[in-house]
Amino acid sequence: MKIGGYQMKFFHISDLHIGLKLMNKDLSEDQRYILDGVVKAIELRKPDAIVIAGDIYNNAVPSSEAIETFDNFISKMAAVAPDMAIMVISGNHDSAIRINQFRSVLAWHNIHLIGLPPQKKDEFIERVELSDEHGKVNFYLLPFVRPSFVRNVFGLAENENNLSYDETIHRLIDREKIDESERNILVSHQYYVPAGKNPAEIDRMDSEIISVGNIDMVEADILERFDYSALGHIHKPWKVLGECHRYCGTPLACSVSEAGQKKGIVMVELGEKGNVNTEIIPLKPLREVKVVKGSLEEVLMETSDDYVTVILTDEETTDVDSVDRIRSKFPNLLEIRREAVKREEVEKLKEISYELSEIENCRIFLNDIDDEEEKLLIDIINELKGV
């Protein structure tokens, strides 16, 4: 429930990935367009602050064009909202040291670019303090952290290895003197997972870097110490712990797996302690990312200037003429995939039955297997069944 009087308002965005190419397509024009959309929203809604939760660039060494795009974005925001605080942290795609340049100087101009976490025992998470009629609001700006980054702060684990990601983030936040009677905001770029949630069940996008074994996972219980957690790293909008601890997602689709996702800015309004309201401000791209699926004849009945992946369900091979006809309908074609199942495979699948044993079904599907191969299959089946 909103209260009367003045309330602090800030925007939450992340994962700009400036410089990204979508397969064979340069997204520079699209990225400038979507960032201009953010500037227009700032001019209209007049937030007190904007937080950008990491992955400013797509590469650690961005091109001059990418740097210019981000520079223009910062300049335009400062022009339409000169009193607005701009807070930016680095992500895993960024060069932390590059983002950290001129950190002290820019802070005097209400622009906070934080690339590095605490490096020494006497250093702490960067905190930006704003205030409204309800008192202070503390923004804790924690850039992407690998355990090796803070080795000089915490040392090594008992086994002489680096701490885990989970323990690293918990220790970094636990050592802060957070006054939980005040309103506190965390800006962070890590992979937070609710306690007890299986990471394998979380839908990740093709454009994300996913660690083997989810070693970068951090239990989300640590977020509960904050009134709002502005998170970056996951490319789809995702609420980790309700409305107030969430990933905003990318402002622009970075992969075909994001086709159809509604992108936007999370606008956060803070009332008194415990009173947080959120609203999504939609961002409309210059071009959508779409998937068009069907037979060649069905596909050629459509046309679009958007970025399109075509999935053909015909069995026949696509010849050069067919590819040219598809390209004429979709000038920003990303790729052509085929999803036809061969007839002989369909017939094999029809023969497979739950009434048969696993090894009998394997014999049907694989046709010719010798005794040694069959023994190996039996061992694998038994292992999967826990026998």
N, C-alpha and C positions, 0 to 999 in steps of 0.2 A: 504494500500500500504506500502510495506516494504521500509525502507531507508537504505542507505549504512552504512558501519562501524559497530562497535560492538553494539549489542543489548542484553539487559538482557533477560534471558530465565529461566523460572521455570516450574516445574511440579505441577499439582493439582490432588491429589487423596483424597479419604475419605472412611469412613465406612468399615474399614478392618474387623471388627467383629471377631477378632481372638478368637478362642475357640468355635465358633458356630457349632452346629450339624444340619445337614439338615435331618429332621425327624429322622431316625434311623442311619444315616451315620455320622461318624466322619470325618470332613473336614480338619484335621490337615495337612495331606500330601498335599492336594489341596491348602491350604492357603500358605504353605511354597513355593510351586511351583510358585504360582502367584506372591508372593513377590519377589522371585528370578527373575521373569520376569521384575519387576519394576527395580531391581538392574541392570539387563542387559541393560535396556533402558537408565538408568543413565550413565552407562559406555559408551554407544554408542553416546548419544546425549549431554552429558556433560552440564546439566543445572547448573545455578548459585545457584538455591535453589529448595527445594521441600516443598510443604505445604500439610499437612495431616489434613483434616477438620473434625476431630472428629470421635467418636466411634471406637477407637483403638481396644478395647476388646468388646466381646459380653456381658460380665457380669461385674458388679461393683467389684466383687472379683474374678479376673481371676485365672485360674489354673496355677501351676508352669510351665506347658508345654506352655501355652499361653504366659506367661511372657518371657520365653526363646525364643519363636518364634519372638516376637517383638524386644527383645534385639539383636538377631542375625541379624534381618532386619536392625536395626540402625547401627550395627557394619559393615555390608557388604556395606551399602551406604557410610559410612565414609571412608571405605577402598578404594573404587573405585573412590570416589570424595571427597578427604580430605578438599578441599576449599569450598565445597557446604554448604550453610546454610540449616539446617533441622528445620522446624517449624511445631509443632504439637499442636493441641488444643484438649481438652476433648469434648466428646459428651454426649448425655443423657444416653447412656449405660455405660459410664465410671464412675469410682470413681474420682471426681474432685481432691480430696486431694491426691490420689495416683499419678495421672498424674503430679500434681504440685510439687512432691518431687524433691529435688535437682535442683530446677528451676534456682537459681542464679548461682550455680556452673557449670551447663551444658551450660549456656549461654556463659561462657568464652570459651567454645569449639565450639561455633557456632551451638549448639543444643538447641533449644528453646521449652521446654515442658510446655505448659500453661494450667493448670487445672482449675484455679479459675479466675472469673472476678473480677473487683474492689470490694473490701469489705468495704472500708472506703471512706469518702468524699475527702480525699487527694490522693486517688489512681485512676489511669486511665488505659485504655485498654493498654495492652502490645504492644509496637511498636518496630519493628526491622527495622533498616535503612540500606539499601544497596544502591549502586550507580553504574552508568555506565557513558559512555561519554555524556549522556543527562542529567545527574544530579542525584538527589536522588530518590529512590523508597521506600516508607514507607509501611511496612506490619503491619496492625492492626490485632492482634491476639485475637479474642473474643471467648472464649469457650462457651459451652452451658450454657444458663442463664435461671434460673427460677426466677420469680419476688421476691421470698423470699430471694434469694441469695444477693440481693442488697438493702434490706430493710434499712440497716444502711447508705446507700448512699442517698437514696431518701425519706425515710420514707414511710408512708402509703398514700393511696388515700383518697379523701375527705370522702368516706363512711367507713373509718377505715379498709378497706381490702387492700390486696396487689395490686400494680399496675397490669394492664394487661400485657401480654407478649409484645404486640405491643408497648405500652407506655414505657415499661422498655427498650426495645432495642433502640427506638427512643431517649430516654433521655440519655442513655449511649453514643450513637454516637454523639448526639448534643453537649454534654459537652466537646468533644475532640476539640482541636484547630487544625483542619485539614486545611492545606494550599492547597487549590484546584488548585493552580498554579503548584504544584508538582504532581508526579504520586503516587497514593495511592491505595493500595490493601487491601481489607477486607477478612479475613479468619473467617468464622462463621459457627456455627452448630445450625440452627434454621429452622422453617418452614415459609419461605417467600412466599407470594402470591401476584401477581400483583393486584393493586388497581382495584376494580370492578369485579374481577374474583371470581366465586363461588367455594369455596374449594371442594364442593361435586363433581365438574366436573373434578377435578384433579385425575389422575390415580395413586393410591398409591399401593405399593407392600405388599403382605401378611406378609413379614418379618419386616415391619415397625410397630412401636408403634404409634397408631393414637388416639389422645385425643378426648374425647366426646365433641361434639359441636365445635371442632377445636379451643379450647380456646388458643392454643399455636401459633395461626397464627400471623404473623407479616407482615404488608403491605410493599411491596418491594420498595416503593418509596425512602426509606432511602438508598438503594443501589446505587442510581444514583449519590451519592457524591463521588463514587469510580470509578477508571478506570477499575478495574476488581474485581469481588466478587467471591472468591473461597469457594463454599458452600458445606456443608455436611448435611446429615439427610435423604434426599430423596434417595431411593435406585436405581432409574433408572436415566439415563442421562436426564437432563431437563434444558432447557434454560428459566430462569425466566424472564429476560429482555434482550433478544438478546444474542449474542455470548459472551458478557463480564460479564454477571451476571448469573452464572449457577451452577447446581449440576452436578458433574462428575459421580455420581452413584457408586455402589459398584464395586470393581475390580473383584469380584467373585460372581456368583449368590447365593443369600441367601435363596431363596424360589422357588417353582415351578412356581409362577407367573412371575418370571424373565427368564423363559425358552426362549431361542432364542434371548435374548438381547445381543447386541454387547457391550462388556465391554472394557474400555481402560483408558489411562492416558490423561488428558488434558494438552498439552504443550502450554504455553503462552509465546509469545515473545513481548517485550515492545520496541517500538521505542521512538520517542519524545512524549511529552504529546498529548494524543488523538489518538495515533497510537498503536493499540493492534491487534495482530494476534494470532489465536488459531489453533491448530492441534490436532487431536485425534491419539494417538499411541495405536494401538490395543493390547489387552492382551489376549492371548490364554490360556484357562484353561487346566489343566491336564485331566479333564473330564467335558463334557458339562452337562447341565440340560435339559432334553428333555421330551416331552409328546408324547406318542404313543397311537393313538386312532383307534378303529375299533372293528370288531367282534373278537372272540377268534381265529378263523382260520386266520384272517388277521394279528392279532398281532403276532402270532407264526411264521409268514413268515419273521419277522424281528429279528435282534439280535444286541446288543450294550453293550459295557462296560461302557457307560456313566450312569449318574444318571437319572433314567427313572421313570416317572409316567405313568402307563397304565390305559387307560379309555376304558372299555368294553361297547360295544353297544348292546350285546346280551340280550335277556330277561331271559335266563336260569340262574340258580344259578351256581356260580363258585365252583366246587368241589375241594378237596385237590389235586387231580391229575392234574387238570388244573392249579392250583397255582404253583405246582412244575414245570410244563412244562414252565410256564411263567418265573419263576426264573432261569431256565436253560438257557433261551435266554437272560435274563437281570440280570447278577450277582450283579449289583448295583441297583436293583429295590428299589424304594422308597415306592411305594404304588400301590394298584389296586383299581380303582374306577369303579363304574357302572353308566352308563348314559342311561339306557333303560327305555322307557316310557311304562307302562303297557297298554295293548290293550283297557281295559275298560276305562282308562283315555283318550285315544285317541278318543274313540267313544263319550265320554262326550264332549270333546273339539269340535268335529264336530257339535254337536247340538247347541253350543253357537253361537249367532248371534248378529250382531250390530243392527238388526231390532227389537230385543227384549229389554225390559228395563233391567236396572242393576239388579233389584231384581228378575226378571224372569230368567236371566242367573245364578244368585246365586242359585235359586231353582234347576235348571238343574244340576249344578256342585255338590251341596251339598246333593242332593237327599232329605232325610227326615229332614225337619226343622219344629219345632212347631211354634205357633203364637208368643210366647215370643222371640224366636230366630230371627224370621222374623222382628219383630219390632226393635230389636237391630240392625240388618243389615241395615234396612231403615234409622235409625238414623246415622249410620256410613257413609252410602252412601251420605246422605244429608250434613253431616259435611264435607266430602271430596269435595263435589261439592260447598261448601260455601253457602248452602241454609239455 
